[in-house]
Amino acid sequence: MMNLITLVLGGGRGTRLYPLTRHRSKPAVPVAGKYRLIDIPLSNCINSGLNRIYVLTQFNSVSLHRHIRSTYTFDPFDGGFVEILAAQQTLAGDSWYQGTADAVRQNLRYLQQPGIAYVLILSGDQLYRMDYRQMLATHQQAGADVTIAAVPVDASQASGLGIMRLDDTGRVVGFLEKPTSEKELKHVRTDPAWIDARGIPSRGRDCLASMGIYLFNRDTLVEVLEKTAYHDFGKEIFPASIRTRHVQVHLFDGYWEDIGTIRSFYEANLELACRTPPFSLNSPESPLFSRARFLPPSRVDGATIRGSLLADGCIIEEGCVIENSVIGLRCLIGRDVVIRNSIVMGNDYYQAPCDSIDDECNGLPPLGIGSGSRIEGAIIDKNCHIGCNAIVGNPAGYEETEEIPQGMIRDGIVVVTKEAVLPDGWCL
């Protein structure tokens, strides 16, 4: 695997995840209480024996850079690295990245070093577990120029995805972005009984969706980027490659979720808190890695917690009820608080001056959630000060609202923004 370089695309504006991306890039958004989205592809790389990784960043990247720098350090003897390639002015050009393909084009010199045969391109905002060695084996056995990972889906899901059509050998011969009509689907449907070369069946699902994971021969990628001005892999580079190159599919039949919207982020997190989650966080063969924080164990005093994830360093007082929720690092939760169907991301620090969760500090409610408050169907971003008897929810069922200083409703979910202050008795 030493002749393979990995590029993780980590830098769009993430407008559909706003306001969680107000102060951070999408890959830096916290997930599952103690991780960040960028930890998923980087952990997959490490577990696959890939340790030569570049992360391409541009928008709101400070927290992402800090997390990568403090987490991913390899020993000096195997040549491994996770390095950041931020958008920058050079003698060759002074423009921002204009898209995923343009971001790679502006950094081709890092791929043209000796000893590199393959380039793996990953997204920084997906939740899945994959062994990329299997994808490389598919690529080599097929003698492909490009291999793309695909997941079988039902036709009802096709309208939000890029759908591929294959021949009998698994070569991609057609592609359609977000087909909606039956006429469009007819051109990209796959035999529901199709089985790939490794014996993985599509199990009755008649569409194959692109996962946005690409494996290129290095020389193929360099040639395509140097001879075109295309800006995007999914919309331009990949469809053009189908016409002129051997593009092979690598079928993946595990859990995969593209964290592209507030709704998908919310639902994916709460699914992780289920008794039998679709994506396991405690796989002994493929662990998830993140920053080592050296926090104390969480303390729970007379609370009731059901079907929830609880991260390190929390203090949860008597009478609390927490159900079907994700509680992040250093959460401070006062007495008789009720949290249901919610994500509380926690805090980056402890607030030393306050003697208890309910004492005011500098005229503000203390860091955390004050006694008697109710949180339901919400996402509470980091470092929020929520007073006593506050109510955070959406009982009226609004789908969208205008942004206010404390947050907004998106996709029917209340999002309280980072470092928001909700006084005692606050109600949306």
Beta strands, then each sheet from edge to edge (+ up, - down):
strand 1: 4-9
strand 2: 30-31
strand 3: 35-36
strand 4: 52-57
strand 5: 81-86
strand 6: 118-123
strand 7: 126-128
strand 8: 146-153
strand 9: 162-166
strand 10: 172-177
strand 11: 207-217
strand 12: 247-251
strand 13: 256-258
strand 14: 299-300
strand 15: 304-306
strand 16: 309-310
strand 17: 315-316
strand 18: 321-323
strand 19: 326-329
strand 20: 332-333
strand 21: 338-340
strand 22: 343-346
strand 23: 368-369
strand 24: 374-376
strand 25: 378-380
strand 26: 385-386
strand 27: 391-392
strand 28: 407-410
strand 29: 413-416
strand 30: 421-422
sheet 1: 5+ 4+ 1+ 6+ 11- 8+ 12+
sheet 2: 5+ 4+ 1+ 6+ 11- 9+ 10-
sheet 3: 2+ 3-
sheet 4: 7+ 13-
sheet 5: 14+ 17+ 20+
sheet 6: 15+ 18+ 21+ 24+ 27+
sheet 7: 16+ 19+ 22+ 25+ 29+ 28-
sheet 8: 23+ 26+ 30+
end
